[in-house]
Amino acid sequence: MTDKQKLEQLFSEQEYLVLAVTLDDGTAWPVPVRMRTGDGKTFEWDSHLMTEHSKAITQRPTTAITVFQKWGDHQTGYYAKGIAELVEEFKPGFGRYRFTATQAWINDETFRKREIEL
């Protein structure tokens, strides 16, 4: 299976990504969020505007994400850094967020991290 096929399978089967932001005091804050969409370049999710990660995105949009799956002897990990933003407030107190990757990598059971073209 090619890296592209592995990622297509990963994004079609996984419902969550781990979003990593930086809090005001410099602490890293990784949090799982439920993906609405994800294709390797952009990912969207809905969150309450007052969560720690939503407030952090407003102040520091540079973020990172991870999507990972393991089954049997196989695994696929997608890791990216990029920019997150609030794209729409769709009901009081909630918003739709989008992460756009600027650089991304894949890792699998070979344990060889490889940069992927976006």
C-alpha positions as CSV (number, residue, x, y, z in Angstrom):
1,M,0.0,0.0,0.0
2,T,1.3,3.5,-0.9
3,D,1.7,6.3,1.7
4,K,-1.2,8.1,-0.1
5,Q,-3.4,5.0,0.2
6,K,-2.5,4.6,3.9
7,L,-3.5,8.1,4.6
8,E,-6.7,7.9,2.7
9,Q,-7.6,4.8,4.8
10,L,-6.6,6.5,8.0
11,F,-8.7,9.7,7.4
12,S,-11.7,7.6,6.3
13,E,-11.6,5.4,9.4
14,Q,-10.6,7.8,12.2
15,E,-13.0,10.2,13.9
16,Y,-10.6,12.0,16.1
17,L,-7.4,14.0,15.8
18,V,-5.2,15.3,18.6
19,L,-4.7,19.0,18.4
20,A,-1.7,20.5,20.2
21,V,-1.8,24.2,21.1
22,T,0.3,26.3,23.5
23,L,-1.4,27.9,26.5
24,D,-0.6,31.5,27.8
25,D,2.0,30.2,30.2
26,G,3.8,28.3,27.5
27,T,2.5,24.9,28.5
28,A,1.8,22.5,25.6
29,W,-1.9,21.4,25.6
30,P,-2.8,18.4,23.4
31,V,-6.5,17.6,23.2
32,P,-8.6,15.2,21.1
33,V,-11.2,16.7,18.9
34,R,-13.8,15.0,16.7
35,M,-13.0,15.6,13.0
36,R,-15.8,16.8,10.8
37,T,-13.5,16.6,7.8
38,G,-9.9,15.7,7.1
39,D,-7.9,15.1,3.9
40,G,-4.3,15.6,4.8
41,K,-4.1,19.3,4.0
42,T,-7.1,20.7,5.9
43,F,-9.1,19.4,8.9
44,E,-12.2,20.8,10.5
45,W,-13.9,20.3,13.9
46,D,-16.4,22.0,16.1
47,S,-15.6,23.3,19.6
48,H,-17.0,25.5,22.3
49,L,-15.4,29.0,22.0
50,M,-14.3,29.0,25.6
51,T,-12.3,25.7,25.7
52,E,-8.6,26.0,26.4
53,H,-7.7,25.0,22.9
54,S,-10.1,27.4,21.3
55,K,-8.9,30.3,23.3
56,A,-5.3,29.3,22.6
57,I,-5.9,29.2,18.8
58,T,-7.2,32.8,19.0
59,Q,-4.0,33.9,20.6
60,R,-1.5,31.6,18.9
61,P,-2.7,29.9,15.7
62,T,0.4,27.9,15.1
63,T,-0.5,24.4,16.1
64,A,0.2,20.7,15.4
65,I,-2.0,17.7,14.9
66,T,-1.7,13.9,15.1
67,V,-4.0,11.2,13.7
68,F,-3.0,7.7,14.6
69,Q,-4.4,4.2,14.1
70,K,-3.0,0.8,15.1
71,W,-4.5,-2.6,14.1
72,G,-2.7,-5.9,14.5
73,D,0.9,-5.5,13.3
74,H,0.1,-2.4,11.2
75,Q,-0.1,1.2,12.2
76,T,-0.3,4.6,10.5
77,G,0.5,7.9,12.0
78,Y,0.0,11.3,10.4
79,Y,1.7,14.3,12.0
80,A,1.5,17.9,10.8
81,K,2.2,21.5,11.8
82,G,0.3,24.4,10.5
83,I,-2.2,27.1,11.3
84,A,-5.6,26.8,13.0
85,E,-8.4,29.3,12.8
86,L,-12.0,29.9,13.7
87,V,-13.9,29.9,10.4
88,E,-17.4,30.3,11.6
89,E,-19.4,30.8,14.7
90,F,-22.5,28.7,14.0
91,K,-24.5,28.9,17.2
92,P,-24.0,30.9,20.4
93,G,-20.8,29.8,22.0
94,F,-19.7,27.3,19.4
95,G,-17.5,27.5,16.3
96,R,-16.1,25.6,13.4
97,Y,-12.3,25.5,13.4
98,R,-10.0,24.7,10.5
99,F,-6.4,23.5,10.6
100,T,-4.3,23.9,7.5
101,A,-1.1,21.9,7.3
102,T,2.1,23.6,6.2
103,Q,4.3,20.5,6.7
104,A,3.3,16.9,7.3
105,W,4.8,13.4,7.9
106,I,3.7,9.8,7.9
107,N,5.0,7.0,10.0
108,D,4.0,3.3,9.9
109,E,5.2,-0.1,11.1
110,T,8.6,0.5,9.5
111,F,9.2,3.3,12.1
112,R,10.6,5.6,9.3
113,K,9.1,9.1,9.5
114,R,8.7,10.4,6.0
115,E,7.7,13.9,4.9
116,I,4.7,13.9,2.6
117,E,3.8,16.3,-0.1
118,L,0.6,18.3,0.6
